[in-house]
Amino acid sequence: MTDSALSRVRRSVAENHPWYTRRSHRAWLSRALRVRDPPSARRRLSIPTRAKCFYYLRQQCTAVTAAVETEALEKRFGDVVAVDSLSLSVPFGTVYGLVGPNGAGKTTTLQILSGLLDADAGTARVDGVDVTRRRELTDVLGYLPAEAPLYDELTGREQLRYAAQFRRLDENGRVADALDRYGLADAADRRIEGYSTGMRRRLGLAQATLHRPPVLLLDEPLSGLDPRATRTVIRLLAEVSNNGTAVLVSSHDLATVEDICDRVGIVSEGRLVAEDSPDKLGGAVDDRTDLETAVLELTDG
């Protein structure tokens, strides 16, 4: 079966079969459309080929049960253990906060999930894609590091057009929508070097979500933001999550994490020491304990 035949049936299945959910549509169709065939070409497929493709897709789509899954993940830098037997499961449509002291392994975990680092042991999948399969991973993942990868000499519009061209997206429609959604339309033609910290953060988010990924990884997304910019970013994250995207956030801003996250994982010395909703994590230490106190208690901070 050729790749082009499989891609044509993926589109056909996505349009005509109810088990092919919106979430699996985004994940699998984005990969299928690497080969762009005219819709009329579907009709030339034989019945056996259609059946084979249908069975293949059903197996693959029903196998994806979590947006992010890690099992016994480990990473060392020499004698330093950065991630130690870390197992996580993040459902779709969830904002998951990864918190802990400096050096706990939060950023390293995000870098492994984004394919920037190789784990020494264990497995990790993002929307069913093994993180070692980097080419496929880029289709289902948006990643915003602590320092957004922006070019100061470009305008905001040019930056997003560059990102759209890199991903072979319809740059005109996507870019205009992103600029409007993230409140950057008025500053779209200004050079990025003149953007405030909040504007740079919003532009970074726009770039990370331009291809509408089912999973979004954010490293310190609220760092350095004033209260107004913080509120704007929080609102945008809520919108993304409500659309079914899984958001994994690493942050030191525990008060905000407590407000925006559905679940929180507390990491210490590379290990997941506690995981639950923010309210329950506080109650696990003391009925009157907030998340910040619980983190300090559970990490011996």
C-alpha positions in Angstrom: 0.0 0.0 0.0 1.5 3.4 -1.0 1.7 6.3 1.4 -0.5 8.4 -1.0 -3.2 5.7 -0.9 -3.1 5.6 2.9 -3.3 9.4 3.1 -6.3 9.5 0.8 -8.2 6.9 2.9 -7.2 8.7 6.1 -9.0 11.7 4.9 -12.0 9.7 3.7 -12.2 7.9 7.1 -11.9 11.2 9.0 -14.9 12.6 7.1 -17.2 9.5 7.2 -16.7 7.4 10.3 -17.9 8.5 13.8 -15.2 6.6 15.7 -12.6 8.8 14.1 -12.8 11.5 16.7 -11.9 15.2 16.3 -8.8 14.6 18.4 -7.5 11.7 16.4 -8.4 13.6 13.3 -6.0 16.4 14.2 -3.2 14.0 15.1 -3.4 11.5 12.3 -4.7 13.6 9.5 -1.9 16.1 10.0 0.6 13.2 9.3 -1.5 11.8 6.5 -1.5 15.2 4.6 2.2 15.1 4.1 1.1 13.8 0.7 -1.6 16.0 -0.7 -3.7 14.3 -3.2 -6.9 15.6 -4.9 -10.1 14.4 -3.2 -11.3 12.8 -6.4 -8.3 10.3 -6.1 -10.1 8.5 -3.3 -12.6 7.0 -5.6 -9.8 5.1 -7.4 -8.9 3.0 -4.4 -9.9 -0.6 -4.4 -12.2 -2.0 -1.7 -9.5 -4.2 -0.2 -7.2 -1.2 0.1 -9.9 0.8 1.8 -10.5 -2.0 4.2 -6.8 -2.4 5.0 -6.5 1.4 5.7 -9.7 1.5 7.8 -8.5 -1.4 10.0 -5.0 0.2 10.3 -6.5 3.6 11.3 -8.9 2.1 13.8 -6.1 0.2 15.5 -4.0 3.3 15.7 -6.6 5.8 16.8 -8.2 3.7 19.5 -4.8 3.0 21.0 -4.2 6.7 22.0 -5.7 7.0 25.5 -3.6 9.9 26.9 -2.1 13.0 25.5 1.2 12.5 27.3 2.5 9.3 28.8 5.9 8.5 30.3 6.9 5.3 32.0 10.0 4.9 34.2 11.7 7.8 32.4 15.3 8.5 33.3 18.0 11.0 32.4 21.5 11.5 33.8 24.1 14.2 33.2 27.2 12.5 34.3 26.7 11.6 38.0 23.7 13.9 38.3 20.3 12.3 38.1 18.0 14.8 36.4 14.9 12.5 35.9 14.5 9.4 37.9 11.8 6.7 37.1 9.3 9.4 36.2 5.8 8.1 35.1 3.2 10.6 34.1 -0.2 10.4 32.3 -1.9 13.6 31.1 -5.4 13.4 29.6 -6.6 15.4 26.7 -8.3 18.7 27.5 -6.3 19.0 30.8 -4.0 21.7 32.1 -1.3 19.8 34.0 1.2 21.6 36.2 4.7 20.3 36.8 6.1 22.0 39.9 9.0 21.6 42.2 12.3 23.3 43.3 15.1 24.3 40.9 16.9 21.3 39.6 14.0 19.0 40.2 13.9 17.8 36.5 11.0 19.8 35.2 12.7 21.4 32.2 14.6 18.3 31.4 11.3 16.3 31.3 9.8 18.8 28.9 12.9 18.7 26.7 12.7 14.9 26.5 9.0 15.1 25.6 9.7 17.7 22.9 12.4 15.5 21.4 15.3 17.9 22.2 16.9 15.4 24.6 17.2 11.6 24.5 16.2 9.7 27.6 18.6 7.2 29.0 15.9 4.8 30.0 12.1 4.5 29.9 9.5 5.5 27.3 7.6 8.6 26.5 4.7 9.2 24.1 2.9 12.4 23.0 -0.5 11.7 21.5 0.6 8.1 20.9 3.8 9.1 19.1 7.1 7.9 20.6 9.3 11.0 21.3 12.2 9.4 19.4 10.1 9.7 16.2 10.9 13.4 15.9 9.5 14.0 12.5 6.0 12.8 13.5 6.3 14.4 16.9 6.4 17.9 15.4 3.0 17.4 14.0 1.3 16.7 17.3 3.3 18.9 19.6 3.6 22.6 20.3 6.6 23.6 22.6 7.3 27.0 24.1 10.6 27.1 26.1 11.3 29.6 28.8 12.9 31.9 26.1 10.7 32.0 23.1 12.5 31.3 19.8 11.8 34.6 18.1 13.9 36.7 15.6 14.1 40.3 16.9 14.7 41.7 13.4 11.3 40.3 12.1 7.9 41.7 12.7 5.3 39.6 14.5 3.5 38.9 11.2 6.8 37.8 9.5 7.7 35.5 12.5 4.4 33.7 12.2 4.6 33.5 8.4 8.1 32.0 8.7 6.7 29.4 11.2 3.8 28.6 8.9 6.0 28.2 5.9 8.3 25.9 7.9 5.3 23.7 8.7 3.8 24.1 5.2 0.6 25.6 6.5 -1.8 28.1 4.9 0.0 31.1 6.1 -2.5 33.8 5.3 -5.5 32.3 7.1 -3.5 30.9 10.1 -1.4 33.9 10.7 -4.2 36.4 10.6 -6.3 34.2 12.9 -3.4 33.8 15.4 -2.6 37.5 15.5 -6.2 38.4 16.2 -6.7 35.6 18.8 -3.6 36.5 20.8 -4.2 40.2 20.7 -1.3 41.1 18.4 -3.1 42.4 15.3 -2.3 46.0 16.1 1.4 45.3 16.6 1.7 42.7 13.8 3.9 44.9 11.6 6.2 46.1 14.4 9.6 44.5 14.8 9.8 42.0 17.7 12.7 43.8 19.3 10.2 46.5 20.3 7.8 44.0 21.9 7.2 43.9 25.7 7.8 40.7 27.6 4.1 40.0 27.6 3.8 40.5 23.9 6.8 38.2 23.2 5.2 35.6 25.3 1.9 35.8 23.5 3.7 35.7 20.1 5.6 32.6 21.3 2.2 31.0 22.2 0.8 31.9 18.8 3.7 30.3 17.1 3.6 27.2 19.3 -0.1 26.7 18.5 -0.1 27.8 14.9 -0.5 24.2 13.6 -3.2 23.5 16.2 -1.4 20.7 18.0 -3.3 18.3 20.4 -0.5 18.7 23.0 1.2 21.9 24.2 4.3 22.0 26.4 5.1 25.3 28.2 8.2 26.0 30.3 7.7 28.9 32.6 5.0 30.6 30.4 4.3 33.3 33.1 7.8 34.2 34.0 8.4 38.0 34.0 4.9 39.0 33.1 3.0 41.8 34.8 -0.5 41.1 36.2 -2.3 42.2 33.1 -0.2 40.1 30.8 -0.4 37.1 33.2 -4.2 37.3 33.1 -4.2 37.4 29.3 -2.0 34.3 29.0 -4.1 32.4 31.6 -7.2 33.2 29.5 -5.5 32.0 26.3 -4.4 28.7 28.0 -8.0 28.1 29.2 -9.2 28.6 25.6 -6.7 26.2 24.2 -7.5 23.5 26.9 -11.3 23.9 26.4 -10.7 23.0 22.7 -9.4 19.6 23.8 -5.7 20.4 23.8 -3.6 18.9 26.6 -1.4 21.6 28.2 1.6 20.6 30.3 3.0 23.6 32.2 6.2 23.8 34.2 6.1 26.8 36.5 7.4 28.3 39.8 4.3 30.5 40.1 2.4 28.2 42.4 -0.5 30.6 43.1 -1.3 30.7 39.3 -0.7 27.0 38.9 -3.2 26.4 41.7 -5.8 28.5 39.8 -5.4 27.2 36.2 -4.3 23.6 36.5 -6.7 20.6 36.7 -3.9 18.4 38.0 -0.5 19.0 39.5 2.5 16.8 39.7 5.1 17.6 42.4 8.7 16.7 41.3 11.7 16.4 43.6 15.2 15.1 42.6 13.7 13.9 39.3 11.0 11.8 40.9 7.2 12.4 41.0 6.5 12.5 44.7 2.8 13.5 44.6 0.1 14.0 42.0 -3.5 15.1 42.3 -5.8 18.2 41.9 -4.3 21.3 43.6 -6.9 21.2 46.4 -6.3 17.6 47.2 -2.5 18.0 47.2 -2.8 20.7 49.8 -5.3 18.6 51.9 -2.9 15.6 51.8 -0.5 17.6 54.0 -3.0 19.4 56.2 -6.7 20.5 55.7 -5.6 24.2 55.8 -2.5 23.8 53.6 -2.3 25.6 50.2 -0.3 24.2 47.2 2.8 26.3 48.0 3.1 24.8 51.5 2.4 21.3 50.2 5.3 21.6 47.7 7.6 22.8 50.4 6.6 20.0 52.7 6.8 17.3 50.1 10.1 18.4 48.7 11.7 19.2 52.0 12.1 22.7 50.8 
